């Protein structure tokens, strides 16, 4: 049980790092999610760049210039994968 709980916390922590990176770039969130699923609202140009390299689910089109997506972390998400995404977010 303890190992499972620790694993769940790591999964959530990775998602919170992703959320913080998007928020630091000024992105709003479609939902305030405290889980392993995060829903940033991206400018379409950012969506086009990130979707070439990362798996995400298109969630909504709040307006003509923005796309809301879902990023989901899991037990298979590695820290180095999150680090790569954070670097790409920072470069946008």
DSSP file (Angstrom, degrees, kcal/mol; ACC not computed):
  #  RESIDUE AA STRUCTURE BP1 BP2  ACC     N-H-->O    O-->H-N    N-H-->O    O-->H-N    TCO  KAPPA ALPHA  PHI   PSI    X-CA   Y-CA   Z-CA
    1    1 A X     >        0   0    0      0, 0.0     4,-2.6     0, 0.0     5,-0.2   0.000 360.0 360.0 360.0 -43.6    0.0    0.0    0.0
    2    2 A X  H  >  +     0   0    0      1,-0.2     4,-2.5     2,-0.2     5,-0.2   0.915 360.0  49.2 -62.3 -43.3    2.7    2.4    0.9
    3    3 A X  H  > S+     0   0    0      1,-0.2     4,-2.4     2,-0.2    -1,-0.2   0.911 111.1  49.9 -63.2 -41.8    4.5    1.8   -2.4
    4    4 A X  H  > S+     0   0    0      2,-0.2     4,-2.3     1,-0.2    -2,-0.2   0.918 111.2  49.0 -63.0 -42.5    1.3    2.3   -4.3
    5    5 A X  H  X S+     0   0    0     -4,-2.6     4,-2.0     2,-0.2    -2,-0.2   0.905 111.3  49.6 -63.6 -42.2    0.6    5.6   -2.5
    6    6 A X  H  X S+     0   0    0     -4,-2.5     4,-2.1     1,-0.2    -1,-0.2   0.904 110.1  50.9 -64.2 -40.9    4.2    6.8   -3.2
    7    7 A X  H  X S+     0   0    0     -4,-2.4     4,-2.2     1,-0.2    -2,-0.2   0.914 109.3  50.7 -62.7 -43.1    3.8    5.9   -6.8
    8    8 A X  H  X S+     0   0    0     -4,-2.3     4,-2.3     1,-0.2    -1,-0.2   0.881 109.2  51.5 -62.6 -38.2    0.5    7.9   -7.0
    9    9 A X  H  X S+     0   0    0     -4,-2.0     4,-2.7     2,-0.2    -1,-0.2   0.893 108.9  50.3 -66.6 -39.4    2.2   10.9   -5.4
   10   10 A X  H  X S+     0   0    0     -4,-2.1     4,-2.2     2,-0.2    -2,-0.2   0.910 110.0  50.9 -63.5 -42.1    5.0   10.8   -8.0
   11   11 A X  H  X S+     0   0    0     -4,-2.2     4,-1.7     1,-0.2    -2,-0.2   0.933 113.6  44.6 -60.8 -46.4    2.5   10.6  -10.8
   12   12 A X  H  X S+     0   0    0     -4,-2.3     4,-2.4     1,-0.2    -2,-0.2   0.896 110.1  55.2 -65.4 -41.2    0.6   13.6   -9.4
   13   13 A X  H  X S+     0   0    0     -4,-2.7     4,-1.8     1,-0.2    -1,-0.2   0.889 106.4  51.5 -61.2 -39.4    3.9   15.6   -8.8
   14   14 A X  H  X S+     0   0    0     -4,-2.2     4,-1.8     1,-0.2    -1,-0.2   0.915 110.0  49.3 -63.3 -42.1    4.9   15.1  -12.4
   15   15 A X  H  X S+     0   0    0     -4,-1.7     4,-2.5     1,-0.2    -2,-0.2   0.885 108.8  52.9 -64.0 -38.6    1.5   16.5  -13.5
   16   16 A X  H  X S+     0   0    0     -4,-2.4     4,-2.6     2,-0.2    -1,-0.2   0.840 105.9  53.9 -68.1 -32.4    1.9   19.5  -11.2
   17   17 A X  H  X S+     0   0    0     -4,-1.8     4,-1.9     2,-0.2    -1,-0.2   0.904 109.7  48.0 -64.3 -41.4    5.3   20.3  -12.7
   18   18 A X  H  X S+     0   0    0     -4,-1.8     4,-2.1     2,-0.2    -2,-0.2   0.933 112.1  49.1 -63.9 -46.2    3.7   20.3  -16.1
   19   19 A X  H  X S+     0   0    0     -4,-2.5     4,-2.7     1,-0.2     5,-0.2   0.937 110.0  51.0 -57.9 -48.0    0.9   22.5  -14.9
   20   20 A X  H  X S+     0   0    0     -4,-2.6     4,-2.4     1,-0.2    -1,-0.2   0.870 107.8  53.4 -60.4 -37.5    3.3   25.0  -13.2
   21   21 A X  H  X S+     0   0    0     -4,-1.9     4,-1.0     2,-0.2    -1,-0.2   0.922 111.5  44.7 -65.0 -43.6    5.4   25.2  -16.4
   22   22 A X  H ><>S+     0   0    0     -4,-2.1     5,-2.4     1,-0.2     3,-0.5   0.918 113.7  49.7 -66.5 -42.0    2.3   26.2  -18.5
   23   23 A X  H ><5S+     0   0    0     -4,-2.7     3,-1.8     1,-0.2    -2,-0.2   0.881 105.1  57.8 -64.7 -36.9    1.1   28.6  -15.8
   24   24 A X  H 3<5S+     0   0    0     -4,-2.4    -1,-0.2     1,-0.3    -2,-0.2   0.794 105.1  51.9 -62.7 -26.9    4.5   30.2  -15.7
   25   25 A X  T <<5S-     0   0    0     -4,-1.0    -1,-0.3    -3,-0.5    -2,-0.2   0.374 127.9-100.9 -88.9   3.6    4.1   30.9  -19.4
   26   26 A X  T < 5S+     0   0    0     -3,-1.8     2,-0.3     1,-0.3    -3,-0.2   0.560  70.8 149.1  92.6   8.8    0.7   32.5  -18.8
   27   27 A X      < -     0   0    0     -5,-2.4    -1,-0.3    -6,-0.1     2,-0.2  -0.586  37.8-140.8 -79.1 135.9   -1.5   29.7  -19.8
   28   28 A X        -     0   0    0     13,-0.4    13,-2.5    -2,-0.3     2,-0.4  -0.500  18.2-121.2 -82.1 162.3   -4.9   29.3  -18.1
   29   29 A X  B     -A   40   0A   0     11,-0.2    11,-0.2    -2,-0.2     3,-0.1  -0.886   2.3-145.3-106.0 139.0   -6.2   25.9  -17.2
   30   30 A X  S    S+     0   0    0      9,-3.5     2,-0.3    -2,-0.4    -1,-0.1   0.889  90.9  16.8 -66.3 -39.7   -9.5   24.7  -18.5
   31   31 A X  S    S-     0   0    0      8,-0.4     2,-1.3    -3,-0.1     8,-0.4  -0.964  77.7-122.4-131.5 148.5  -10.1   22.9  -15.2
   32   32 A X        +     0   0    0     -2,-0.3     2,-0.6    -3,-0.1     6,-0.1  -0.744  45.8 179.2 -87.6  89.6   -8.5   23.2  -11.8
   33   33 A X        -     0   0    0     -2,-1.3     6,-0.1     1,-0.1    -2,-0.1  -0.845  28.8-172.7-104.0 120.6   -7.4   19.6  -11.6
   34   34 A X        +     0   0    0     -2,-0.6    -1,-0.1     4,-0.0     2,-0.1   0.159  66.1  84.0 -89.9  19.4   -5.5   18.3   -8.6
   35   35 A X  S    S-     0   0    0      2,-0.5    -2,-0.1   -20,-0.1     0, 0.0  -0.267 102.4 -81.9-110.3-168.5   -4.9   15.0  -10.3
   36   36 A X  S    S+     0   0    0     -2,-0.1    37,-2.3    37,-0.1     2,-0.5   0.423 107.5  82.6 -76.8   0.8   -2.5   13.4  -12.8
   37   37 A X  E     -B   72   0B   0     35,-0.2    -2,-0.5    33,-0.0     2,-0.3  -0.937  60.0-175.1-111.4 126.2   -4.5   15.1  -15.6
   38   38 A X  E     -B   71   0B   0     33,-2.8    33,-2.9    -2,-0.5     2,-0.3  -0.935  12.6-158.9-123.8 146.7   -3.9   18.7  -16.5
   39   39 A X        +     0   0    0     -8,-0.4    -9,-3.5    -2,-0.3    -8,-0.4  -0.624  15.5 179.3-128.6  70.2   -5.8   20.8  -19.0
   40   40 A X  B     -A   29   0A   0     -2,-0.3    29,-2.3   -11,-0.2     2,-0.7  -0.410  26.7-133.0 -72.6 149.7   -3.9   23.9  -20.3
   41   41 A X  E     -C   68   0C   0    -13,-2.5   -13,-0.4    27,-0.2     2,-0.3  -0.917  33.5-167.3-101.5 112.9   -5.4   26.2  -22.8
   42   42 A X  E     -C   67   0C   0     25,-3.1    25,-2.9    -2,-0.7     2,-0.1  -0.724  27.6-108.8-104.4 145.8   -2.7   26.8  -25.5
   43   43 A X  E >>  -C   66   0C   0     -2,-0.3     4,-2.2    23,-0.2     3,-0.8  -0.482  41.5-114.0 -59.3 145.2   -2.3   29.2  -28.3
   44   44 A X  H 3> S+     0   0    0     21,-2.4     4,-2.6     1,-0.3     5,-0.2   0.855 116.4  58.0 -54.9 -36.6   -2.9   27.2  -31.5
   45   45 A X  H 3> S+     0   0    0     20,-0.3     4,-1.7     1,-0.2    -1,-0.3   0.883 107.2  47.5 -63.7 -36.5    0.8   27.8  -32.5
   46   46 A X  H <> S+     0   0    0     -3,-0.8     4,-3.0     2,-0.2     5,-0.3   0.912 110.3  52.4 -68.5 -42.4    2.0   26.1  -29.3
   47   47 A X  H  X S+     0   0    0     -4,-2.2     4,-2.6     1,-0.2    -2,-0.2   0.925 108.2  51.6 -58.0 -44.7   -0.4   23.2  -29.8
   48   48 A X  H  X S+     0   0    0     -4,-2.6     4,-0.5    -5,-0.2    -1,-0.2   0.901 114.0  43.3 -61.2 -41.4    0.9   22.7  -33.3
   49   49 A X  H >< S+     0   0    0     -4,-1.7     3,-0.9    -5,-0.2     4,-0.4   0.954 118.1  42.8 -68.4 -50.9    4.5   22.6  -32.1
   50   50 A X  H >X S+     0   0    0     -4,-3.0     4,-2.7     1,-0.2     3,-1.3   0.838 106.0  61.6 -69.2 -33.2    3.9   20.4  -29.0
   51   51 A X  H 3< S+     0   0    0     -4,-2.6    -1,-0.2    -5,-0.3    -2,-0.2   0.692  94.5  64.2 -70.0 -16.2    1.6   18.0  -30.8
   52   52 A X  T << S+     0   0    0     -3,-0.9    -1,-0.3    -4,-0.5    -2,-0.2   0.757 120.0  20.9 -72.2 -23.1    4.4   17.0  -33.2
   53   53 A X  T <4 S+     0   0    0     -3,-1.3     2,-0.3    -4,-0.4    -2,-0.2   0.655 119.1  53.8-118.7 -24.5    6.4   15.6  -30.2
   54   54 A X  S  < S-     0   0    0     -4,-2.7     2,-0.5    31,-0.0    -1,-0.1  -0.888  72.5-120.8-124.9 147.5    4.0   14.8  -27.4
   55   55 A X        +     0   0    0     -2,-0.3     2,-0.3    17,-0.1    17,-0.3  -0.735  46.5 150.0 -83.5 127.1    0.8   12.8  -26.9
   56   56 A X        -     0   0    0     -2,-0.5     2,-0.5    15,-0.1    15,-0.2  -0.974  42.0-119.4-151.7 157.8   -2.1   15.0  -25.7
   57   57 A X  E     -D   70   0C   0     13,-1.9    13,-2.1    -2,-0.3     2,-0.4  -0.896  23.2-127.3-105.7 125.6   -5.8   14.9  -26.1
   58   58 A X  E     +D   69   0C   0     -2,-0.5    11,-0.3    11,-0.2     3,-0.1  -0.587  34.9 172.4 -67.9 122.8   -7.6   17.8  -27.7
   59   59 A X  E     -     0   0C   0      9,-3.3     2,-0.3    -2,-0.4    10,-0.2   0.809  52.1 -17.9-105.4 -40.7  -10.3   18.7  -25.2
   60   60 A X  E     -D   68   0C   0      8,-1.7     8,-3.1     3,-0.0     2,-0.5  -0.987  42.9-131.2-162.4 162.0  -11.9   21.9  -26.4
   61   61 A X  E     -     0   0C   0     -2,-0.3     6,-0.2     6,-0.2     3,-0.1  -0.836  23.3-178.7-119.2  88.8  -11.6   25.0  -28.7
   62   62 A X  E    S-     0   0C   0     -2,-0.5     2,-0.3     1,-0.1    -1,-0.1   0.816  70.5 -18.0 -61.7 -29.5  -12.4   27.9  -26.4
   63   63 A X  E >  S-D   66   0C   0      3,-0.7     3,-1.0    -3,-0.1    -1,-0.1  -0.930  82.3 -80.9-160.5-177.7  -12.0   30.3  -29.3
   64   64 A X  T 3  S+     0   0    0     -2,-0.3    -2,-0.0     1,-0.2   -20,-0.0   0.746 124.8  44.1 -67.1 -24.0  -10.4   30.5  -32.8
   65   65 A X  T 3  S+     0   0    0    -22,-0.1   -21,-2.4   -21,-0.1     2,-0.3   0.475 108.2  61.5-100.2  -3.0   -6.9   31.2  -31.4
   66   66 A X  E <   -CD  43  63C   0     -3,-1.0    -3,-0.7   -23,-0.3     2,-0.4  -0.925  53.3-163.7-132.1 151.3   -6.7   28.6  -28.6
   67   67 A X  E     -C   42   0C   0    -25,-2.9   -25,-3.1    -2,-0.3     2,-0.5  -0.997  13.6-147.2-131.6 127.0   -6.9   24.9  -28.0
   68   68 A X  E     +CD  41  60C   0     -8,-3.1    -9,-3.3    -2,-0.4    -8,-1.7  -0.810  26.1 179.7 -93.1 133.4   -7.5   23.2  -24.7
   69   69 A X  E     - D   0  58C   0    -29,-2.3     2,-0.5    -2,-0.5   -11,-0.2  -0.822  25.5-125.6-129.3 166.8   -5.7   19.9  -24.3
   70   70 A X  E     - D   0  57C   0    -13,-2.1   -13,-1.9    -2,-0.3     2,-0.5  -0.973  16.6-169.3-116.6 123.8   -5.2   17.2  -21.7
   71   71 A X  E     -B   38   0B   0    -33,-2.9   -33,-2.8    -2,-0.5     2,-0.4  -0.938  11.9-169.0-104.2 134.5   -1.8   16.0  -20.5
   72   72 A X  E     -B   37   0B   0     -2,-0.5     2,-0.3   -17,-0.3   -35,-0.2  -0.985   7.3-158.4-130.6 124.5   -1.9   12.9  -18.5
   73   73 A X        +     0   0    0    -37,-2.3     2,-0.2    -2,-0.4   -37,-0.1  -0.680  17.5 172.7 -96.7 156.1    0.9   11.4  -16.4
   74   74 A X    >   -     0   0    0     -2,-0.3     3,-1.5   -64,-0.0   -60,-0.1  -0.814  53.0 -77.7-145.9-175.4    1.1    7.7  -15.4
   75   75 A X  T 3  S+     0   0    0      1,-0.3    -2,-0.0    -2,-0.2   -67,-0.0   0.749 128.5  56.4 -61.9 -22.6    3.3    5.2  -13.8
   76   76 A X  T 3  S+     0   0    0      2,-0.1     2,-0.5   -65,-0.0    -1,-0.3   0.531  79.8 107.3 -88.7  -6.4    5.2    5.0  -17.1
   77   77 A X    <   -     0   0    0     -3,-1.5     2,-0.2     4,-0.0   -63,-0.1  -0.613  60.7-151.3 -75.9 120.9    5.9    8.7  -17.3
   78   78 A X    >>  -     0   0    0     -2,-0.5     4,-1.9     1,-0.1     3,-0.6  -0.619  21.2-121.8 -93.6 152.8    9.6    9.2  -16.6
   79   79 A X  H 3> S+     0   0    0      1,-0.2     4,-2.8    -2,-0.2     5,-0.2   0.880 114.5  56.1 -57.0 -38.9   11.2   12.3  -15.0
   80   80 A X  H 3> S+     0   0    0      1,-0.2     4,-1.9     2,-0.2    -1,-0.2   0.817 104.6  53.1 -67.0 -28.9   13.3   12.8  -18.1
   81   81 A X  H <> S+     0   0    0     -3,-0.6     4,-2.1     2,-0.2    -1,-0.2   0.914 111.1  45.8 -68.8 -42.6   10.2   12.9  -20.3
   82   82 A X  H  X S+     0   0    0     -4,-1.9     4,-2.9     2,-0.2    -2,-0.2   0.917 110.8  53.6 -65.0 -42.9    8.7   15.6  -18.1
   83   83 A X  H  X S+     0   0    0     -4,-2.8     4,-2.2     1,-0.2    -1,-0.2   0.897 108.3  49.9 -58.7 -41.3   12.0   17.5  -18.1
   84   84 A X  H  X S+     0   0    0     -4,-1.9     4,-2.1     2,-0.2    -1,-0.2   0.919 111.7  47.8 -63.8 -43.9   12.0   17.4  -21.9
   85   85 A X  H  X S+     0   0    0     -4,-2.1     4,-2.7     1,-0.2    -2,-0.2   0.927 110.6  51.8 -62.7 -44.6    8.4   18.7  -22.1
   86   86 A X  H  X S+     0   0    0     -4,-2.9     4,-2.5     1,-0.2    -1,-0.2   0.889 109.2  50.4 -60.8 -39.5    9.2   21.5  -19.6
   87   87 A X  H  X S+     0   0    0     -4,-2.2     4,-1.4     2,-0.2    -1,-0.2   0.903 111.4  48.2 -64.7 -40.5   12.2   22.6  -21.7
   88   88 A X  H  < S+     0   0    0     -4,-2.1     4,-0.5     2,-0.2    -2,-0.2   0.881 111.1  50.2 -68.6 -36.9   10.0   22.7  -24.8
   89   89 A X  H >< S+     0   0    0     -4,-2.7     3,-1.5     1,-0.2    -2,-0.2   0.935 108.8  52.7 -62.8 -45.5    7.3   24.7  -22.9
   90   90 A X  H 3< S+     0   0    0     -4,-2.5    -1,-0.2     1,-0.3    -2,-0.2   0.807 106.0  54.7 -61.2 -29.7   10.0   27.1  -21.7
   91   91 A X  T 3<        0   0    0     -4,-1.4    -1,-0.3     1,-0.2    -2,-0.2   0.577 360.0 360.0 -82.3  -8.2   11.2   27.6  -25.3
   92   92 A X    <         0   0    0     -3,-1.5    -1,-0.2    -4,-0.5    -2,-0.1   0.498 360.0 360.0 -72.8 360.0    7.8   28.6  -26.6
